[in-house]
């Protein structure tokens, strides 16, 4: 915005509300906000002049509802001026998005709904301008929908090379270490992002990798907002580096020039996969690579990805390229109290995340070899942790009660699961 005269501000949770209020009282032309913090200012910040609002843009509407901001959004709609332009972006068109967001504002003037599509080409500006034509009365009644048929589109861009590697549990960390070490030693500067299933897992791996000489950043939900923001901008500016993160960074973050995406822990479903790999090969001519780590028993996930028009190339795992350092790593973790406690929590959170996976027919925590899983966290034997997992027999009894169907509703013919309304795929790339 440095080449424009408009003032820009943002209000988000986890930051100082008083300094935000001072900024709002002075006035801003463009305001970026999270729902909860925006509602706080609408309620309590005197002098916040929002009566002249011309346009409200709601981005990631499906995610806003998933994070239980439905009531906040309804209150925001009531407080903002009704005679405004409203534009909605949503990665998925679900019943909840329709009922909670679209219907309450569909009768407003100048309403445009755009379902983000999986098209790598950015729509022309004229496509967004067409909704302004026509009589005012007509615009108040008609929802203008901009979208395309997902079945005719590729879910990922051509510049993205995608592959997977089948790795046994006990070798996972060694393979990750070897890969990151290789990236670190390359003469060519590269940026790598690694996905994990939990905050604790990101925290441990960041601590441990930095401890053994692999410098990396971390972003996860347990960090304060200011720390996450600082890390984001720092990594964005770097020409090379490694970032470990959870799904908190899978959508909405635009980090330039990411060369590799490594999904160390598997995605929850094909949509999750698409959002993760969407962090690389961005733009019309973007290039990038994405690797997925899979256990031998997780190969069925490829069927669901293939049903979503996602094809991955297999990369063979060769043990001769992996250092025989397991015992040394175990001694390091055993001899450092803080690393040991962090590893225990990461091990525990990995199992809990695995147990909560929506695709139970593939990711069954009761089928895991816990000794081998523990080895991936650099333990010689499984540590004692409190899991409170259901027994396999109990879980299967519950599943039989649900009309004999899988609870998540995901199948090769319906890789996105059973959801309310018409469930379309996502976009992912601007």
C-alpha positions in Angstrom: 0.0 0.0 0.0 3.0 2.3 0.0 2.1 3.7 -3.4 -1.5 4.6 -2.4 -2.9 7.4 -0.3 -5.4 5.1 1.6 -4.6 4.3 5.2 -4.5 0.7 6.3 -5.1 -0.9 9.7 -5.7 -4.3 11.2 -7.3 -5.5 14.4 -6.7 -9.1 15.6 -6.9 -11.1 18.8 -3.8 -11.3 20.9 -2.7 -7.8 20.3 -3.1 -4.6 22.4 -6.7 -3.4 22.0 -6.0 0.1 23.2 -3.4 0.9 20.5 -5.9 -0.6 18.0 -8.6 1.7 19.3 -6.4 4.8 19.0 -5.8 3.8 15.3 -9.5 3.3 14.6 -10.4 6.7 16.2 -7.9 8.4 13.9 -9.6 6.6 11.0 -8.5 4.1 8.4 -9.7 3.6 4.8 -9.0 -0.2 4.7 -9.4 -2.3 7.8 -8.4 -6.0 8.1 -9.9 -7.8 11.1 -10.7 -11.1 12.7 -14.4 -11.4 13.7 -14.0 -11.5 17.4 -11.8 -8.5 17.7 -13.8 -6.5 15.2 -17.0 -7.1 17.2 -15.2 -6.0 20.4 -14.3 -2.7 18.8 -17.8 -2.2 17.4 -19.2 -2.7 20.9 -16.7 -0.7 23.0 -14.5 1.7 21.0 -16.0 5.1 21.1 -15.1 7.3 18.2 -14.8 4.3 15.8 -16.6 5.7 12.8 -17.9 2.8 10.7 -21.1 4.4 9.6 -19.6 5.3 6.2 -18.6 1.7 5.4 -18.8 1.1 1.7 -17.7 -2.5 1.3 -17.5 -5.5 3.6 -15.4 -8.5 2.3 -15.7 -11.8 4.1 -12.8 -14.1 3.3 -12.6 -17.8 4.2 -16.2 -17.8 5.2 -16.2 -21.6 5.7 -13.2 -21.4 8.0 -14.8 -18.6 10.0 -17.8 -20.9 10.7 -15.6 -23.9 11.5 -14.0 -21.8 14.2 -17.4 -21.0 15.8 -17.6 -17.3 14.9 -21.2 -17.7 13.6 -22.8 -15.6 16.4 -20.1 -13.0 16.1 -20.7 -12.6 12.4 -24.5 -12.2 12.9 -23.9 -9.4 15.4 -21.4 -7.8 13.1 -24.0 -7.8 10.3 -26.5 -6.1 12.5 -24.2 -3.3 13.6 -22.7 -2.4 10.2 -24.6 -0.1 7.8 -27.0 -2.0 5.6 -26.4 0.1 2.5 -23.0 -1.4 1.6 -21.4 -3.6 -0.9 -20.9 -7.1 0.5 -18.5 -9.7 -1.1 -18.2 -13.2 0.3 -15.3 -15.6 -0.5 -15.7 -19.2 0.6 -13.6 -22.3 -0.3 -16.5 -24.6 0.2 -20.2 -24.1 -0.4 -21.9 -25.9 2.5 -25.3 -25.7 4.1 -23.8 -23.9 7.1 -22.2 -21.2 4.9 -25.5 -20.7 3.1 -27.7 -20.5 6.3 -25.3 -18.6 8.6 -23.7 -16.1 6.2 -25.3 -16.0 2.7 -29.0 -15.9 3.7 -28.7 -13.1 6.4 -26.9 -10.8 3.9 -28.4 -11.9 0.6 -31.1 -9.2 0.7 -28.5 -6.4 1.1 -27.8 -4.2 -1.9 -24.6 -4.9 -3.9 -24.1 -8.5 -2.7 -21.6 -10.6 -4.5 -20.9 -14.2 -3.6 -17.7 -15.8 -5.0 -16.9 -19.4 -4.3 -13.2 -19.7 -4.6 -12.4 -22.3 -7.2 -9.4 -24.4 -7.9 -8.3 -22.4 -10.9 -4.7 -21.4 -11.0 -5.5 -18.3 -13.2 -6.6 -15.3 -11.3 -9.9 -13.9 -12.6 -9.9 -10.6 -14.4 -11.0 -7.6 -12.4 -13.9 -7.1 -14.8 -15.3 -10.4 -13.5 -15.8 -8.8 -10.1 -17.2 -5.6 -11.5 -20.2 -7.1 -13.3 -22.4 -7.2 -10.2 -22.6 -3.4 -10.1 -24.7 -3.3 -13.3 -28.5 -3.4 -13.2 -31.2 -1.7 -11.3 -30.7 -1.2 -7.5 -34.0 -3.1 -6.8 -32.7 -6.1 -8.8 -29.4 -6.1 -7.0 -31.1 -6.2 -3.7 -32.9 -9.4 -4.6 -30.4 -11.3 -6.7 -27.4 -13.2 -5.3 -24.6 -12.8 -7.8 -22.6 -16.1 -7.8 -19.2 -16.3 -9.4 -17.7 -19.7 -9.8 -16.9 -22.6 -12.0 -17.5 -26.3 -12.2 -15.0 -28.0 -10.0 -15.1 -31.3 -12.0 -13.5 -29.6 -15.0 -10.6 -28.2 -13.0 -7.3 -29.5 -11.8 -7.1 -29.1 -8.0 -3.4 -28.1 -8.1 -1.4 -26.0 -10.5 0.8 -27.4 -13.3 4.0 -25.9 -11.8 3.7 -28.1 -8.7 5.5 -31.5 -8.6 3.9 -33.8 -6.1 5.2 -37.0 -4.7 5.0 -39.4 -1.7 7.5 -41.6 0.1 6.6 -44.7 2.2 8.6 -44.6 5.4 8.2 -46.8 8.4 7.5 -45.0 11.7 10.9 -45.6 13.2 12.7 -44.0 10.3 10.5 -40.9 9.9 12.6 -38.4 11.9 15.9 -39.7 10.4 14.5 -39.2 6.9 13.2 -35.7 7.7 16.6 -34.8 9.3 18.5 -36.1 6.3 16.3 -34.1 3.9 16.5 -30.8 5.8 20.2 -31.2 6.3 20.6 -31.7 2.5 18.5 -28.5 1.9 20.6 -26.6 4.4 23.8 -27.6 2.7 22.7 -26.8 -0.9 24.4 -23.9 -2.6 21.1 -22.9 -4.1 19.0 -21.0 -1.6 15.7 -22.8 -0.8 12.7 -22.3 1.4 11.0 -25.3 3.0 7.8 -25.6 5.0 7.0 -28.8 7.0 3.5 -29.7 8.2 2.8 -31.4 11.6 -0.4 -32.6 13.1 -0.2 -30.8 16.4 1.3 -27.7 18.2 3.3 -29.9 20.6 4.9 -31.8 17.7 5.9 -28.6 16.0 7.4 -27.3 19.2 9.4 -30.4 19.9 10.8 -30.8 16.4 11.7 -27.1 16.2 13.5 -27.3 19.6 15.3 -30.6 18.7 16.3 -29.7 15.1 17.7 -26.4 16.3 19.5 -28.2 19.1 21.3 -30.6 16.6 22.2 -27.9 14.2 19.2 -27.5 11.8 18.1 -23.9 12.1 14.3 -23.5 11.7 11.3 -21.4 12.6 8.0 -22.5 14.1 4.4 -21.3 13.8 1.6 -22.9 15.8 -1.5 -22.1 17.8 0.3 -22.1 21.2 2.5 -19.2 20.3 1.3 -15.7 21.0 -0.1 -13.7 18.1 2.8 -11.3 18.1 5.4 -14.1 18.0 3.5 -15.7 15.1 3.4 -12.5 13.2 7.0 -11.7 13.7 8.0 -15.2 12.6 5.8 -15.0 9.5 7.4 -11.8 8.3 10.9 -12.9 9.1 10.5 -16.2 7.1 8.7 -14.3 4.3 11.7 -12.0 3.9 14.3 -14.7 4.0 15.7 -16.1 0.8 16.2 -19.5 2.4 15.0 -21.1 5.6 12.9 -23.8 7.2 9.5 -23.3 8.8 7.7 -25.9 10.9 4.0 -25.4 11.3 0.5 -26.8 11.9 -2.6 -26.2 9.8 -2.8 -22.7 11.2 -0.6 -21.8 8.2 -2.3 -24.0 5.7 -4.7 -21.3 4.5 -4.6 -17.6 4.1 -0.8 -17.1 4.4 1.0 -15.8 1.3 4.6 -16.7 1.8 6.7 -15.9 -1.3 9.1 -18.3 -3.0 8.5 -21.5 -1.1 10.3 -24.3 -2.9 9.3 -27.4 -0.9 6.3 -28.4 1.1 6.8 -31.5 3.3 3.7 -33.1 4.9 5.4 -35.0 7.7 2.1 -35.9 9.2 -0.7 -36.8 6.8 -3.6 -34.4 5.9 -7.1 -35.0 7.3 -8.6 -35.3 3.9 -8.0 -34.3 0.2 -9.1 -30.7 0.9 -6.5 -30.4 3.7 -3.9 -31.7 1.3 -4.8 -29.1 -1.3 -4.6 -26.3 1.1 -1.2 -27.4 2.4 0.5 -27.8 -1.0 -1.1 -24.4 -1.9 1.7 -22.7 0.0 4.1 -23.4 -2.9 4.0 -22.9 -6.7 1.9 -19.8 -6.2 1.1 -17.5 -9.0 0.5 -18.1 -12.7 4.0 -19.4 -13.4 4.9 -20.6 -9.9 7.1 -23.7 -9.4 7.4 -25.9 -6.3 7.6 -29.4 -4.9 5.4 -31.2 -2.4 6.3 -34.4 -0.6 4.0 -36.5 1.5 5.3 -38.9 4.2 3.2 -42.1 4.5 3.4 -45.2 6.7 2.9 -48.5 4.8 -0.5 -48.9 6.3 -1.6 -45.4 5.1 -1.2 -46.0 1.4 -5.0 -46.2 1.0 -5.0 -42.4 1.3 -3.7 -42.3 -2.3 -7.0 -43.7 -3.5 -8.9 -40.7 -2.0 -6.4 -38.3 -3.5 -6.6 -39.9 -6.9 -10.4 -39.6 -6.7 -9.9 -35.9 -6.2 -7.7 -35.7 -9.4 -4.5 -35.5 -7.4 -1.8 -37.8 -8.7 1.4 -38.3 -6.8 4.7 -39.8 -7.9 6.3 -42.4 -5.6 9.8 -41.6 -4.4 11.7 -44.7 -3.1 13.1 -44.6 0.4 16.7 -45.8 0.5 18.1 -46.6 3.9 21.7 -46.2 2.7 21.2 -42.5 2.5 20.0 -42.2 6.0 22.6 -41.9 8.8 22.6 -44.6 11.5 22.2 -42.1 14.3 19.1 -43.3 16.1 20.9 -44.3 19.3 22.7 -41.0 19.4 19.5 -39.1 19.0 17.9 -41.2 21.7 20.7 -40.4 24.1 20.4 -36.7 23.4 16.7 -36.7 24.2 17.1 -39.0 27.3 19.9 -36.8 28.7 18.1 -33.4 28.3 15.2 -33.0 30.7 13.4 -30.2 28.7 13.8 -32.0 25.3 12.6 -35.2 27.0 9.4 -33.6 28.3 8.8 -31.9 25.0 9.2 -35.2 23.1 6.8 -36.9 25.5 4.1 -34.3 24.9 4.8 -34.4 21.1 4.4 -38.2 21.2 1.2 -38.0 23.1 -0.3 -35.3 20.9 0.7 -37.2 17.7 -1.3 -40.2 18.9 -4.3 -38.1 20.0 -4.3 -36.3 16.6 -4.0 -39.7 14.8 -7.0 -41.0 16.9 -9.1 -37.9 15.9 -8.4 -38.4 12.2 -11.7 -38.4 10.2 -10.6 -41.2 7.9 -10.7 -44.0 10.4 -10.5 -46.7 7.8 -7.0 -45.6 7.0 -5.7 -44.0 10.2 -6.4 -46.4 13.0 -4.3 -45.5 16.1 -4.9 -49.0 17.5 -3.0 -50.5 14.5 0.2 -48.4 15.2 3.3 -50.1 16.5 3.9 -47.8 19.5 7.5 -48.8 19.9 8.2 -47.7 16.3 6.2 -44.5 16.8 8.2 -43.8 19.9 11.4 -44.2 17.9 10.3 -41.4 15.6 10.3 -39.1 18.7 13.8 -40.5 19.7 12.6 -42.8 22.5 14.1 -46.3 23.0 10.7 -47.4 24.2 7.2 -45.9 24.4 7.0 -43.3 27.2 4.2 -43.4 29.7 1.7 -40.8 28.7 -2.0 -40.3 29.5 -4.0 -40.9 26.3 -7.5 -42.1 27.3 -8.1 -43.7 23.9 -11.1 -45.9 23.3 -10.4 -49.5 22.8 -10.7 -50.8 19.2 -13.7 -53.0 20.1 -15.6 -50.1 21.8 -15.0 -47.8 18.8 -16.2 -50.4 16.3 -19.4 -51.0 18.4 -20.1 -47.2 18.2 -19.5 -47.2 14.4 -22.0 -50.0 13.9 -24.7 -47.9 15.5 -24.4 -45.2 13.0 -26.7 -46.8 10.4 -23.8 -49.1 9.4 -22.1 -46.2 7.6 -18.7 -44.6 8.2 -19.2 -41.6 10.4 -17.0 -39.3 8.3 -18.8 -40.3 5.1 -15.5 -40.2 3.1 -15.1 -42.8 0.3 -13.2 -43.1 -2.9 -16.3 -41.9 -4.8 -16.9 -39.1 -2.3 -13.4 -38.0 -1.2 -14.7 -34.9 0.6 -17.0 -36.6 3.0 -20.6 -36.2 4.0 -21.3 -32.5 4.6 -24.4 -30.3 4.6 -25.4 -28.8 1.3 -23.4 -28.8 -1.9 -19.8 -29.3 -1.0 -17.4 -27.9 -3.5 -13.6 -28.0 -3.4 -11.4 -25.1 -2.5 -9.3 -22.6 -4.0 -6.4 -22.2 -3.2 -4.4 -19.9 -4.9 -4.4 -16.1 -5.3 
